[in-house]
Structures are given as C-alpha cells and as structure tokens.
Amino acid sequence: MDLTHAQRVRMLYKTILRLHRGLPTELQVMGNSYTRDEFKRHKTCNISEASVFMVEWAKYAVTLARQLGLKGPKYAKKLGESLDENKLDQMREDQLNQLYELFLAAQQDHTEGKDEKIP
C-alpha cells in the first residue's frame, strides 16, 4: 500500500499523540500543544523542509516509544535526552527562540506543580 504524503503526515501525527498518552499529564498537554502547533506551522512548507520535518518527528516518535517502553512511564528509565551542542549550532534563530520558550514553559509547569499544596 502506497501512502500519500498527507496520509504519512497524518499517521505520524496521530502516532505521536498516542505516544503522548504515556507521558505524565503536564508533559502530555505541553507535548500535544507543541506537536499540534509544529504540524500546523509546517503545513505549507517546501519539499526539502517537509522531508527534514518528517525525519526528525519520526526520530522523536521512535525515541519516545523506546523511552516509554511497553509497560509505560512508571517502568521507563528516563524520559528525554540531552541536546547535542552541534544540533544547537545548526538551528536557526527562530528555532532557538522556540526552544527557549519551550524551556520556559516546562520550567513554569515544574515550579507551579511544586507550589500546589495537597489538601
């Protein structure tokens, strides 16, 4: 069965959202929002950008699937991985800004969770 580009994009998008179900709630919400925004943002990109986009998101899906494991996050080793400096050097300014905004959002969610008191 030969899938069209649009079908492959849709399948990857749905796969990532399914994988996010295995994440803690805060990460799931942030991951889904970020994924949705990125896929919308690249809807009209050129062919070479689309190719890189699909490869990188497929790598993300494979990495996340490995990290979550078969039994879910309670049994997984560690979520996430360090970002290589070479990859940072290759990023455009808008990508670095986006990465920084994601970092700030993650920090904000993390500190908000600590401030909440359990009754």
Biopython code that builds the backbone (N, CA, C, O; Angstrom):
import numpy as np
from Bio.PDB.StructureBuilder import StructureBuilder

atoms = [
    (1, "MET", "N", (0.846, -1.184, 0.000)),
    (1, "MET", "CA", (0.000, 0.000, 0.000)),
    (1, "MET", "C", (0.889, 1.245, 0.000)),
    (1, "MET", "O", (1.722, 1.425, 0.888)),
    (2, "ASP", "N", (0.704, 2.086, -0.991)),
    (2, "ASP", "CA", (1.489, 3.303, -1.128)),
    (2, "ASP", "C", (0.700, 4.478, -0.556)),
    (2, "ASP", "O", (-0.362, 4.827, -1.071)),
    (3, "LEU", "N", (1.222, 5.088, 0.508)),
    (3, "LEU", "CA", (0.537, 6.210, 1.146)),
    (3, "LEU", "C", (0.956, 7.526, 0.509)),
    (3, "LEU", "O", (2.096, 7.680, 0.070)),
    (4, "THR", "N", (0.038, 8.463, 0.465)),
    (4, "THR", "CA", (0.369, 9.808, 0.002)),
    (4, "THR", "C", (1.127, 10.529, 1.107)),
    (4, "THR", "O", (1.155, 10.077, 2.252)),
    (5, "HIS", "N", (1.730, 11.634, 0.762)),
    (5, "HIS", "CA", (2.462, 12.419, 1.770)),
    (5, "HIS", "C", (1.519, 12.849, 2.898)),
    (5, "HIS", "O", (1.867, 12.753, 4.075)),
    (6, "ALA", "N", (0.339, 13.318, 2.537)),
    (6, "ALA", "CA", (-0.631, 13.765, 3.541)),
    (6, "ALA", "C", (-1.013, 12.623, 4.482)),
    (6, "ALA", "O", (-1.157, 12.842, 5.684)),
    (7, "GLN", "N", (-1.175, 11.427, 3.961)),
    (7, "GLN", "CA", (-1.507, 10.276, 4.790)),
    (7, "GLN", "C", (-0.366, 9.929, 5.745)),
    (7, "GLN", "O", (-0.602, 9.591, 6.905)),
    (8, "ARG", "N", (0.866, 10.015, 5.256)),
    (8, "ARG", "CA", (2.028, 9.739, 6.114)),
    (8, "ARG", "C", (2.135, 10.767, 7.231)),
    (8, "ARG", "O", (2.435, 10.419, 8.373)),
    (9, "VAL", "N", (1.889, 12.029, 6.904)),
    (9, "VAL", "CA", (1.933, 13.098, 7.909)),
    (9, "VAL", "C", (0.872, 12.854, 8.968)),
    (9, "VAL", "O", (1.155, 12.928, 10.163)),
    (10, "ARG", "N", (-0.345, 12.564, 8.534)),
    (10, "ARG", "CA", (-1.448, 12.296, 9.465)),
    (10, "ARG", "C", (-1.147, 11.105, 10.363)),
    (10, "ARG", "O", (-1.417, 11.144, 11.564)),
    (11, "MET", "N", (-0.585, 10.043, 9.780)),
    (11, "MET", "CA", (-0.277, 8.842, 10.552)),
    (11, "MET", "C", (0.805, 9.141, 11.596)),
    (11, "MET", "O", (0.698, 8.683, 12.734)),
    (12, "LEU", "N", (1.832, 9.892, 11.235)),
    (12, "LEU", "CA", (2.884, 10.252, 12.179)),
    (12, "LEU", "C", (2.324, 11.133, 13.294)),
    (12, "LEU", "O", (2.643, 10.936, 14.466)),
    (13, "TYR", "N", (1.501, 12.089, 12.930)),
    (13, "TYR", "CA", (0.882, 12.993, 13.903)),
    (13, "TYR", "C", (0.056, 12.202, 14.922)),
    (13, "TYR", "O", (0.192, 12.412, 16.127)),
    (14, "LYS", "N", (-0.780, 11.313, 14.453)),
    (14, "LYS", "CA", (-1.621, 10.508, 15.351)),
    (14, "LYS", "C", (-0.783, 9.575, 16.220)),
    (14, "LYS", "O", (-1.102, 9.350, 17.387)),
    (15, "THR", "N", (0.284, 9.038, 15.648)),
    (15, "THR", "CA", (1.176, 8.166, 16.412)),
    (15, "THR", "C", (1.807, 8.927, 17.566)),
    (15, "THR", "O", (1.874, 8.420, 18.686)),
    (16, "ILE", "N", (2.266, 10.131, 17.300)),
    (16, "ILE", "CA", (2.890, 10.947, 18.339)),
    (16, "ILE", "C", (1.883, 11.276, 19.433)),
    (16, "ILE", "O", (2.203, 11.186, 20.618)),
    (17, "LEU", "N", (0.681, 11.654, 19.048)),
    (17, "LEU", "CA", (-0.338, 11.961, 20.065)),
    (17, "LEU", "C", (-0.665, 10.729, 20.908)),
    (17, "LEU", "O", (-0.884, 10.842, 22.114)),
    (18, "ARG", "N", (-0.698, 9.560, 20.281)),
    (18, "ARG", "CA", (-0.930, 8.316, 21.041)),
    (18, "ARG", "C", (0.214, 8.056, 22.012)),
    (18, "ARG", "O", (-0.015, 7.663, 23.156)),
    (19, "LEU", "N", (1.438, 8.275, 21.559)),
    (19, "LEU", "CA", (2.591, 8.084, 22.436)),
    (19, "LEU", "C", (2.553, 9.051, 23.622)),
    (19, "LEU", "O", (2.955, 8.697, 24.730)),
    (20, "HIS", "N", (2.075, 10.253, 23.386)),
    (20, "HIS", "CA", (1.993, 11.238, 24.461)),
    (20, "HIS", "C", (1.058, 10.790, 25.577)),
    (20, "HIS", "O", (1.171, 11.275, 26.703)),
    (21, "ARG", "N", (0.151, 9.889, 25.292)),
    (21, "ARG", "CA", (-0.746, 9.376, 26.337)),
    (21, "ARG", "C", (0.024, 8.678, 27.451)),
    (21, "ARG", "O", (-0.469, 8.573, 28.574)),
    (22, "GLY", "N", (1.218, 8.204, 27.152)),
    (22, "GLY", "CA", (2.045, 7.539, 28.151)),
    (22, "GLY", "C", (2.853, 8.486, 29.010)),
    (22, "GLY", "O", (3.532, 8.052, 29.940)),
    (23, "LEU", "N", (2.789, 9.778, 28.713)),
    (23, "LEU", "CA", (3.537, 10.776, 29.471)),
    (23, "LEU", "C", (2.738, 11.240, 30.683)),
    (23, "LEU", "O", (1.517, 11.087, 30.716)),
    (24, "PRO", "N", (3.421, 11.807, 31.681)),
    (24, "PRO", "CA", (2.700, 12.458, 32.783)),
    (24, "PRO", "C", (1.802, 13.559, 32.209)),
    (24, "PRO", "O", (2.109, 14.134, 31.165)),
    (25, "THR", "N", (0.715, 13.842, 32.884)),
    (25, "THR", "CA", (-0.311, 14.757, 32.372)),
    (25, "THR", "C", (0.251, 16.094, 31.907)),
    (25, "THR", "O", (-0.097, 16.566, 30.825)),
    (26, "GLU", "N", (1.121, 16.715, 32.717)),
    (26, "GLU", "CA", (1.660, 18.038, 32.350)),
    (26, "GLU", "C", (2.456, 17.965, 31.045)),
    (26, "GLU", "O", (2.345, 18.840, 30.186)),
    (27, "LEU", "N", (3.253, 16.915, 30.914)),
    (27, "LEU", "CA", (4.049, 16.755, 29.695)),
    (27, "LEU", "C", (3.173, 16.413, 28.503)),
    (27, "LEU", "O", (3.449, 16.838, 27.381)),
    (28, "GLN", "N", (2.126, 15.652, 28.744)),
    (28, "GLN", "CA", (1.209, 15.283, 27.669)),
    (28, "GLN", "C", (0.550, 16.531, 27.088)),
    (28, "GLN", "O", (0.492, 16.698, 25.870)),
    (29, "VAL", "N", (0.059, 17.397, 27.954)),
    (29, "VAL", "CA", (-0.607, 18.621, 27.500)),
    (29, "VAL", "C", (0.367, 19.504, 26.727)),
    (29, "VAL", "O", (0.044, 19.993, 25.645)),
    (30, "MET", "N", (1.555, 19.706, 27.282)),
    (30, "MET", "CA", (2.542, 20.542, 26.615)),
    (30, "MET", "C", (3.000, 19.904, 25.302)),
    (30, "MET", "O", (3.145, 20.595, 24.293)),
    (31, "GLY", "N", (3.226, 18.594, 25.312)),
    (31, "GLY", "CA", (3.671, 17.894, 24.104)),
    (31, "GLY", "C", (2.640, 17.937, 23.000)),
    (31, "GLY", "O", (2.971, 18.165, 21.837)),
    (32, "ASN", "N", (1.370, 17.713, 23.370)),
    (32, "ASN", "CA", (0.302, 17.755, 22.368)),
    (32, "ASN", "C", (0.169, 19.144, 21.758)),
    (32, "ASN", "O", (0.007, 19.286, 20.546)),
    (33, "SER", "N", (0.239, 20.155, 22.597)),
    (33, "SER", "CA", (0.125, 21.529, 22.114)),
    (33, "SER", "C", (1.277, 21.871, 21.174)),
    (33, "SER", "O", (1.066, 22.436, 20.101)),
    (34, "TYR", "N", (2.485, 21.526, 21.582)),
    (34, "TYR", "CA", (3.660, 21.812, 20.762)),
    (34, "TYR", "C", (3.594, 21.055, 19.439)),
    (34, "TYR", "O", (3.877, 21.621, 18.383)),
    (35, "THR", "N", (3.225, 19.786, 19.495)),
    (35, "THR", "CA", (3.132, 18.965, 18.285)),
    (35, "THR", "C", (2.100, 19.546, 17.329)),
    (35, "THR", "O", (2.362, 19.680, 16.134)),
    (36, "ARG", "N", (0.936, 19.889, 17.851)),
    (36, "ARG", "CA", (-0.127, 20.464, 17.032)),
    (36, "ARG", "C", (0.353, 21.734, 16.343)),
    (36, "ARG", "O", (0.149, 21.912, 15.142)),
    (37, "ASP", "N", (0.994, 22.619, 17.111)),
    (37, "ASP", "CA", (1.490, 23.881, 16.550)),
    (37, "ASP", "C", (2.535, 23.645, 15.457)),
    (37, "ASP", "O", (2.505, 24.292, 14.410)),
    (38, "GLU", "N", (3.453, 22.720, 15.710)),
    (38, "GLU", "CA", (4.508, 22.436, 14.728)),
    (38, "GLU", "C", (3.943, 21.853, 13.436)),
    (38, "GLU", "O", (4.353, 22.243, 12.343)),
    (39, "PHE", "N", (3.011, 20.929, 13.562)),
    (39, "PHE", "CA", (2.440, 20.330, 12.354)),
    (39, "PHE", "C", (1.633, 21.367, 11.578)),
    (39, "PHE", "O", (1.651, 21.358, 10.347)),
    (40, "LYS", "N", (0.930, 22.255, 12.266)),
    (40, "LYS", "CA", (0.195, 23.326, 11.572)),
    (40, "LYS", "C", (1.159, 24.293, 10.898)),
    (40, "LYS", "O", (0.934, 24.728, 9.768)),
    (41, "ARG", "N", (2.227, 24.621, 11.599)),
    (41, "ARG", "CA", (3.211, 25.576, 11.092)),
    (41, "ARG", "C", (3.905, 25.065, 9.829)),
    (41, "ARG", "O", (4.317, 25.858, 8.983)),
    (42, "HIS", "N", (4.032, 23.760, 9.703)),
    (42, "HIS", "CA", (4.738, 23.192, 8.556)),
    (42, "HIS", "C", (3.799, 22.665, 7.467)),
    (42, "HIS", "O", (4.227, 21.946, 6.565)),
    (43, "LYS", "N", (2.547, 23.021, 7.559)),
    (43, "LYS", "CA", (1.560, 22.533, 6.598)),
    (43, "LYS", "C", (1.874, 22.965, 5.165)),
    (43, "LYS", "O", (1.582, 22.232, 4.219)),
    (44, "THR", "N", (2.452, 24.120, 5.004)),
    (44, "THR", "CA", (2.701, 24.647, 3.662)),
    (44, "THR", "C", (4.193, 24.813, 3.365)),
    (44, "THR", "O", (4.571, 25.632, 2.527)),
    (45, "CYS", "N", (5.032, 24.049, 4.044)),
    (45, "CYS", "CA", (6.480, 24.192, 3.827)),
    (45, "CYS", "C", (6.890, 23.539, 2.502)),
    (45, "CYS", "O", (6.128, 22.775, 1.909)),
    (46, "ASN", "N", (8.097, 23.854, 2.059)),
    (46, "ASN", "CA", (8.571, 23.283, 0.796)),
    (46, "ASN", "C", (8.987, 21.816, 0.981)),
    (46, "ASN", "O", (9.032, 21.316, 2.105)),
    (47, "ILE", "N", (9.281, 21.149, -0.103)),
    (47, "ILE", "CA", (9.547, 19.707, -0.095)),
    (47, "ILE", "C", (10.759, 19.344, 0.758)),
    (47, "ILE", "O", (10.713, 18.369, 1.508)),
    (48, "SER", "N", (11.843, 20.115, 0.654)),
    (48, "SER", "CA", (13.042, 19.780, 1.435)),
    (48, "SER", "C", (12.806, 19.960, 2.930)),
    (48, "SER", "O", (13.268, 19.148, 3.732)),
    (49, "GLU", "N", (12.088, 21.022, 3.315)),
    (49, "GLU", "CA", (11.756, 21.213, 4.728)),
    (49, "GLU", "C", (10.824, 20.120, 5.221)),
    (49, "GLU", "O", (10.954, 19.650, 6.351)),
    (50, "ALA", "N", (9.882, 19.713, 4.374)),
    (50, "ALA", "CA", (8.942, 18.656, 4.753)),
    (50, "ALA", "C", (9.668, 17.339, 5.001)),
    (50, "ALA", "O", (9.313, 16.585, 5.908)),
    (51, "SER", "N", (10.675, 17.073, 4.199)),
    (51, "SER", "CA", (11.445, 15.844, 4.355)),
    (51, "SER", "C", (12.187, 15.833, 5.689)),
    (51, "SER", "O", (12.138, 14.847, 6.424)),
    (52, "VAL", "N", (12.871, 16.928, 5.998)),
    (52, "VAL", "CA", (13.599, 17.040, 7.268)),
    (52, "VAL", "C", (12.613, 16.970, 8.431)),
    (52, "VAL", "O", (12.869, 16.291, 9.426)),
    (53, "PHE", "N", (11.500, 17.664, 8.308)),
    (53, "PHE", "CA", (10.462, 17.687, 9.339)),
    (53, "PHE", "C", (9.978, 16.272, 9.655)),
    (53, "PHE", "O", (9.901, 15.883, 10.820)),
    (54, "MET", "N", (9.658, 15.517, 8.627)),
    (54, "MET", "CA", (9.151, 14.155, 8.819)),
    (54, "MET", "C", (10.204, 13.246, 9.447)),
    (54, "MET", "O", (9.885, 12.448, 10.329)),
    (55, "VAL", "N", (11.442, 13.357, 9.008)),
    (55, "VAL", "CA", (12.512, 12.513, 9.563)),
    (55, "VAL", "C", (12.714, 12.821, 11.050)),
    (55, "VAL", "O", (12.815, 11.905, 11.866)),
    (56, "GLU", "N", (12.770, 14.095, 11.396)),
    (56, "GLU", "CA", (13.015, 14.470, 12.789)),
    (56, "GLU", "C", (11.853, 14.062, 13.702)),
    (56, "GLU", "O", (12.078, 13.588, 14.816)),
    (57, "TRP", "N", (10.624, 14.243, 13.239)),
    (57, "TRP", "CA", (9.484, 13.845, 14.059)),
    (57, "TRP", "C", (9.371, 12.324, 14.152)),
    (57, "TRP", "O", (8.926, 11.802, 15.173)),
    (58, "ALA", "N", (9.764, 11.620, 13.115)),
    (58, "ALA", "CA", (9.773, 10.157, 13.177)),
    (58, "ALA", "C", (10.820, 9.689, 14.188)),
    (58, "ALA", "O", (10.571, 8.753, 14.948)),
    (59, "LYS", "N", (11.990, 10.333, 14.201)),
    (59, "LYS", "CA", (13.020, 10.008, 15.192)),
    (59, "LYS", "C", (12.489, 10.264, 16.604)),
    (59, "LYS", "O", (12.722, 9.470, 17.516)),
    (60, "TYR", "N", (11.776, 11.373, 16.774)),
    (60, "TYR", "CA", (11.185, 11.691, 18.071)),
    (60, "TYR", "C", (10.216, 10.594, 18.500)),
    (60, "TYR", "O", (10.244, 10.155, 19.650)),
    (61, "ALA", "N", (9.369, 10.155, 17.590)),
    (61, "ALA", "CA", (8.386, 9.113, 17.901)),
    (61, "ALA", "C", (9.074, 7.813, 18.304)),
    (61, "ALA", "O", (8.661, 7.164, 19.265)),
    (62, "VAL", "N", (10.108, 7.434, 17.583)),
    (62, "VAL", "CA", (10.841, 6.202, 17.896)),
    (62, "VAL", "C", (11.520, 6.330, 19.257)),
    (62, "VAL", "O", (11.459, 5.410, 20.072)),
    (63, "THR", "N", (12.164, 7.465, 19.502)),
    (63, "THR", "CA", (12.836, 7.689, 20.786)),
    (63, "THR", "C", (11.843, 7.656, 21.933)),
    (63, "THR", "O", (12.103, 7.028, 22.959)),
    (64, "LEU", "N", (10.721, 8.316, 21.775)),
    (64, "LEU", "CA", (9.706, 8.342, 22.831)),
    (64, "LEU", "C", (9.140, 6.947, 23.077)),
    (64, "LEU", "O", (8.924, 6.559, 24.225)),
    (65, "ALA", "N", (8.903, 6.199, 22.019)),
    (65, "ALA", "CA", (8.395, 4.835, 22.167)),
    (65, "ALA", "C", (9.392, 3.977, 22.942)),
    (65, "ALA", "O", (8.991, 3.181, 23.792)),
    (66, "ARG", "N", (10.675, 4.129, 22.661)),
    (66, "ARG", "CA", (11.708, 3.369, 23.390)),
    (66, "ARG", "C", (11.759, 3.786, 24.852)),
    (66, "ARG", "O", (11.881, 2.940, 25.739)),
    (67, "GLN", "N", (11.666, 5.093, 25.106)),
    (67, "GLN", "CA", (11.760, 5.582, 26.475)),
    (67, "GLN", "C", (10.551, 5.171, 27.304)),
    (67, "GLN", "O", (10.685, 4.859, 28.487)),
    (68, "LEU", "N", (9.379, 5.169, 26.692)),
    (68, "LEU", "CA", (8.183, 4.784, 27.429)),
    (68, "LEU", "C", (8.135, 3.282, 27.676)),
    (68, "LEU", "O", (7.585, 2.822, 28.677)),
    (69, "GLY", "N", (8.710, 2.538, 26.764)),
    (69, "GLY", "CA", (8.725, 1.087, 26.922)),
    (69, "GLY", "C", (7.335, 0.492, 26.770)),
    (69, "GLY", "O", (6.369, 1.205, 26.499)),
    (70, "LEU", "N", (7.245, -0.794, 26.944)),
    (70, "LEU", "CA", (5.970, -1.486, 26.771)),
    (70, "LEU", "C", (5.040, -1.297, 27.960)),
    (70, "LEU", "O", (3.820, -1.355, 27.806)),
    (71, "LYS", "N", (5.594, -1.073, 29.135)),
    (71, "LYS", "CA", (4.781, -1.017, 30.349)),
    (71, "LYS", "C", (4.407, 0.399, 30.764)),
    (71, "LYS", "O", (3.658, 0.569, 31.727)),
    (72, "GLY", "N", (4.893, 1.399, 30.084)),
    (72, "GLY", "CA", (4.531, 2.765, 30.402)),
    (72, "GLY", "C", (5.584, 3.495, 31.223)),
    (72, "GLY", "O", (6.617, 2.924, 31.573)),
    (73, "PRO", "N", (5.311, 4.781, 31.533)),
    (73, "PRO", "CA", (6.312, 5.643, 32.161)),
    (73, "PRO", "C", (6.729, 5.214, 33.569)),
    (73, "PRO", "O", (7.835, 5.540, 34.001)),
    (74, "LYS", "N", (5.880, 4.497, 34.286)),
    (74, "LYS", "CA", (6.258, 4.067, 35.639)),
    (74, "LYS", "C", (7.450, 3.123, 35.596)),
    (74, "LYS", "O", (8.230, 3.061, 36.546)),
    (75, "TYR", "N", (7.593, 2.390, 34.500)),
    (75, "TYR", "CA", (8.660, 1.406, 34.373)),
    (75, "TYR", "C", (9.771, 1.868, 33.434)),
    (75, "TYR", "O", (10.783, 1.186, 33.271)),
    (76, "ALA", "N", (9.574, 3.025, 32.826)),
    (76, "ALA", "CA", (10.578, 3.544, 31.895)),
    (76, "ALA", "C", (11.801, 4.022, 32.668)),
    (76, "ALA", "O", (11.720, 4.327, 33.858)),
    (77, "LYS", "N", (12.912, 4.081, 31.987)),
    (77, "LYS", "CA", (14.146, 4.520, 32.629)),
    (77, "LYS", "C", (14.147, 6.036, 32.803)),
    (77, "LYS", "O", (14.034, 6.528, 33.925)),
    (78, "LYS", "N", (14.272, 6.766, 31.725)),
    (78, "LYS", "CA", (14.367, 8.217, 31.794)),
    (78, "LYS", "C", (13.736, 8.815, 30.548)),
    (78, "LYS", "O", (14.012, 8.382, 29.430)),
    (79, "LEU", "N", (12.888, 9.810, 30.752)),
    (79, "LEU", "CA", (12.298, 10.498, 29.608)),
    (79, "LEU", "C", (13.203, 11.639, 29.190)),
    (79, "LEU", "O", (13.765, 12.341, 30.031)),
    (80, "GLY", "N", (13.337, 11.818, 27.902)),
    (80, "GLY", "CA", (14.131, 12.911, 27.360)),
    (80, "GLY", "C", (15.578, 12.533, 27.168)),
    (80, "GLY", "O", (16.031, 11.475, 27.604)),
    (81, "GLU", "N", (16.290, 13.414, 26.509)),
    (81, "GLU", "CA", (17.728, 13.232, 26.312)),
    (81, "GLU", "C", (18.361, 14.599, 26.154)),
    (81, "GLU", "O", (17.690, 15.566, 25.795)),
    (82, "SER", "N", (19.634, 14.675, 26.420)),
    (82, "SER", "CA", (20.354, 15.943, 26.302)),
    (82, "SER", "C", (20.468, 16.346, 24.839)),
    (82, "SER", "O", (20.567, 15.502, 23.949)),
    (83, "LEU", "N", (20.452, 17.639, 24.616)),
    (83, "LEU", "CA", (20.561, 18.169, 23.266)),
    (83, "LEU", "C", (22.031, 18.404, 22.943)),
    (83, "LEU", "O", (22.732, 19.097, 23.681)),
    (84, "ASP", "N", (22.481, 17.844, 21.870)),
    (84, "ASP", "CA", (23.865, 17.951, 21.422)),
    (84, "ASP", "C", (24.168, 19.393, 21.011)),
    (84, "ASP", "O", (23.354, 20.031, 20.344)),
    (85, "GLU", "N", (25.329, 19.906, 21.403)),
    (85, "GLU", "CA", (25.715, 21.277, 21.052)),
    (85, "GLU", "C", (25.770, 21.488, 19.549)),
    (85, "GLU", "O", (25.451, 22.575, 19.066)),
    (86, "ASN", "N", (26.171, 20.463, 18.798)),
    (86, "ASN", "CA", (26.221, 20.583, 17.333)),
    (86, "ASN", "C", (24.837, 20.854, 16.767)),
    (86, "ASN", "O", (24.690, 21.628, 15.821)),
    (87, "LYS", "N", (23.826, 20.219, 17.340)),
    (87, "LYS", "CA", (22.452, 20.462, 16.870)),
    (87, "LYS", "C", (22.033, 21.894, 17.172)),
    (87, "LYS", "O", (21.357, 22.529, 16.363)),
    (88, "LEU", "N", (22.430, 22.401, 18.328)),
    (88, "LEU", "CA", (22.115, 23.788, 18.667)),
    (88, "LEU", "C", (22.762, 24.752, 17.676)),
    (88, "LEU", "O", (22.145, 25.734, 17.262)),
    (89, "ASP", "N", (23.999, 24.468, 17.301)),
    (89, "ASP", "CA", (24.713, 25.322, 16.353)),
    (89, "ASP", "C", (24.047, 25.334, 14.981)),
    (89, "ASP", "O", (24.158, 26.319, 14.251)),
    (90, "GLN", "N", (23.360, 24.257, 14.622)),
    (90, "GLN", "CA", (22.720, 24.144, 13.314)),
    (90, "GLN", "C", (21.329, 24.785, 13.274)),
    (90, "GLN", "O", (20.748, 24.935, 12.199)),
    (91, "MET", "N", (20.798, 25.162, 14.433)),
    (91, "MET", "CA", (19.446, 25.719, 14.477)),
    (91, "MET", "C", (19.425, 27.175, 14.038)),
    (91, "MET", "O", (20.369, 27.936, 14.251)),
    (92, "ARG", "N", (18.295, 27.530, 13.411)),
    (92, "ARG", "CA", (18.063, 28.920, 13.043)),
    (92, "ARG", "C", (17.664, 29.696, 14.298)),
    (92, "ARG", "O", (17.334, 29.100, 15.323)),
    (93, "GLU", "N", (17.696, 31.009, 14.212)),
    (93, "GLU", "CA", (17.368, 31.847, 15.364)),
    (93, "GLU", "C", (15.926, 31.616, 15.840)),
    (93, "GLU", "O", (15.673, 31.563, 17.043)),
    (94, "ASP", "N", (14.988, 31.480, 14.902)),
    (94, "ASP", "CA", (13.599, 31.262, 15.301)),
    (94, "ASP", "C", (13.428, 29.904, 16.005)),
    (94, "ASP", "O", (12.586, 29.766, 16.892)),
    (95, "GLN", "N", (14.226, 28.911, 15.606)),
    (95, "GLN", "CA", (14.168, 27.606, 16.261)),
    (95, "GLN", "C", (14.730, 27.687, 17.682)),
    (95, "GLN", "O", (14.198, 27.071, 18.605)),
    (96, "LEU", "N", (15.808, 28.452, 17.843)),
    (96, "LEU", "CA", (16.379, 28.634, 19.175)),
    (96, "LEU", "C", (15.409, 29.374, 20.088)),
    (96, "LEU", "O", (15.279, 29.036, 21.265)),
    (97, "ASN", "N", (14.727, 30.386, 19.546)),
    (97, "ASN", "CA", (13.717, 31.107, 20.333)),
    (97, "ASN", "C", (12.587, 30.174, 20.755)),
    (97, "ASN", "O", (12.119, 30.218, 21.893)),
    (98, "GLN", "N", (12.165, 29.345, 19.839)),
    (98, "GLN", "CA", (11.094, 28.398, 20.122)),
    (98, "GLN", "C", (11.529, 27.392, 21.190)),
    (98, "GLN", "O", (10.748, 27.052, 22.079)),
    (99, "LEU", "N", (12.750, 26.926, 21.105)),
    (99, "LEU", "CA", (13.295, 26.003, 22.097)),
    (99, "LEU", "C", (13.351, 26.667, 23.467)),
    (99, "LEU", "O", (13.029, 26.039, 24.476)),
    (100, "TYR", "N", (13.755, 27.925, 23.506)),
    (100, "TYR", "CA", (13.825, 28.661, 24.764)),
    (100, "TYR", "C", (12.426, 28.849, 25.357)),
    (100, "TYR", "O", (12.249, 28.707, 26.567)),
    (101, "GLU", "N", (11.434, 29.165, 24.524)),
    (101, "GLU", "CA", (10.058, 29.307, 25.004)),
    (101, "GLU", "C", (9.538, 27.999, 25.571)),
    (101, "GLU", "O", (8.831, 27.992, 26.579)),
    (102, "LEU", "N", (9.885, 26.895, 24.929)),
    (102, "LEU", "CA", (9.500, 25.576, 25.425)),
    (102, "LEU", "C", (10.156, 25.304, 26.772)),
    (102, "LEU", "O", (9.522, 24.770, 27.682)),
    (103, "PHE", "N", (11.419, 25.672, 26.895)),
    (103, "PHE", "CA", (12.138, 25.524, 28.156)),
    (103, "PHE", "C", (11.453, 26.322, 29.262)),
    (103, "PHE", "O", (11.250, 25.810, 30.363)),
    (104, "LEU", "N", (11.097, 27.571, 28.974)),
    (104, "LEU", "CA", (10.427, 28.410, 29.969)),
    (104, "LEU", "C", (9.080, 27.819, 30.376)),
    (104, "LEU", "O", (8.728, 27.829, 31.556)),
    (105, "ALA", "N", (8.331, 27.307, 29.408)),
    (105, "ALA", "CA", (7.035, 26.702, 29.703)),
    (105, "ALA", "C", (7.209, 25.472, 30.588)),
    (105, "ALA", "O", (6.421, 25.249, 31.507)),
    (106, "ALA", "N", (8.223, 24.688, 30.317)),
    (106, "ALA", "CA", (8.485, 23.493, 31.124)),
    (106, "ALA", "C", (8.885, 23.887, 32.540)),
    (106, "ALA", "O", (8.452, 23.260, 33.507)),
    (107, "GLN", "N", (9.702, 24.914, 32.664)),
    (107, "GLN", "CA", (10.115, 25.378, 33.985)),
    (107, "GLN", "C", (8.929, 25.922, 34.768)),
    (107, "GLN", "O", (8.812, 25.684, 35.970)),
    (108, "GLN", "N", (8.053, 26.647, 34.090)),
    (108, "GLN", "CA", (6.879, 27.227, 34.734)),
    (108, "GLN", "C", (5.954, 26.120, 35.232)),
    (108, "GLN", "O", (5.473, 26.181, 36.364)),
    (109, "ASP", "N", (5.700, 25.115, 34.402)),
    (109, "ASP", "CA", (4.860, 23.993, 34.809)),
    (109, "ASP", "C", (5.481, 23.258, 35.987)),
    (109, "ASP", "O", (4.771, 22.823, 36.894)),
    (110, "HIS", "N", (6.795, 23.119, 35.979)),
    (110, "HIS", "CA", (7.503, 22.404, 37.042)),
    (110, "HIS", "C", (7.391, 23.157, 38.368)),
    (110, "HIS", "O", (7.129, 22.543, 39.402)),
    (111, "THR", "N", (7.586, 24.472, 38.351)),
    (111, "THR", "CA", (7.533, 25.242, 39.591)),
    (111, "THR", "C", (6.107, 25.396, 40.087)),
    (111, "THR", "O", (5.881, 25.444, 41.296)),
    (112, "GLU", "N", (5.137, 25.474, 39.178)),
    (112, "GLU", "CA", (3.737, 25.556, 39.593)),
    (112, "GLU", "C", (3.317, 24.288, 40.312)),
    (112, "GLU", "O", (2.569, 24.341, 41.289)),
    (113, "GLY", "N", (3.789, 23.168, 39.839)),
    (113, "GLY", "CA", (3.455, 21.890, 40.457)),
    (113, "GLY", "C", (4.006, 21.783, 41.873)),
    (113, "GLY", "O", (3.394, 21.137, 42.723)),
    (114, "LYS", "N", (5.152, 22.404, 42.140)),
    (114, "LYS", "CA", (5.749, 22.369, 43.471)),
    (114, "LYS", "C", (4.992, 23.252, 44.439)),
    (114, "LYS", "O", (4.911, 22.947, 45.629)),
    (115, "ASP", "N", (4.432, 24.351, 43.937)),
    (115, "ASP", "CA", (3.745, 25.313, 44.804)),
    (115, "ASP", "C", (2.376, 24.810, 45.254)),
    (115, "ASP", "O", (1.868, 25.241, 46.290)),
    (116, "GLU", "N", (1.786, 23.919, 44.498)),
    (116, "GLU", "CA", (0.455, 23.438, 44.851)),
    (116, "GLU", "C", (0.533, 22.555, 46.085)),
    (116, "GLU", "O", (1.398, 21.686, 46.203)),
    (117, "LYS", "N", (-0.403, 22.805, 47.010)),
    (117, "LYS", "CA", (-0.423, 22.007, 48.233)),
    (117, "LYS", "C", (-1.562, 21.005, 48.142)),
    (117, "LYS", "O", (-2.646, 21.311, 47.648)),
    (118, "ILE", "N", (-1.295, 19.823, 48.622)),
    (118, "ILE", "CA", (-2.308, 18.785, 48.634)),
    (118, "ILE", "C", (-3.119, 18.925, 49.903)),
    (118, "ILE", "O", (-2.555, 18.936, 50.997)),
    (119, "PRO", "N", (-4.465, 19.036, 49.777)),
    (119, "PRO", "CA", (-5.298, 19.249, 50.984)),
    (119, "PRO", "C", (-5.299, 18.045, 51.896)),
    (119, "PRO", "O", (-5.946, 18.065, 52.943)),
]
sb = StructureBuilder()
sb.init_structure("model")
sb.init_model(0)
sb.init_chain("A")
sb.init_seg("    ")
for serial, (resi, resn, name, xyz) in enumerate(atoms, 1):
    if name == "N":
        sb.init_residue(resn, " ", resi, " ")
    sb.init_atom(name, np.array(xyz, "f"), 0.0, 1.0, " ", f" {name:<3s}", serial, name[0])
structure = sb.get_structure()
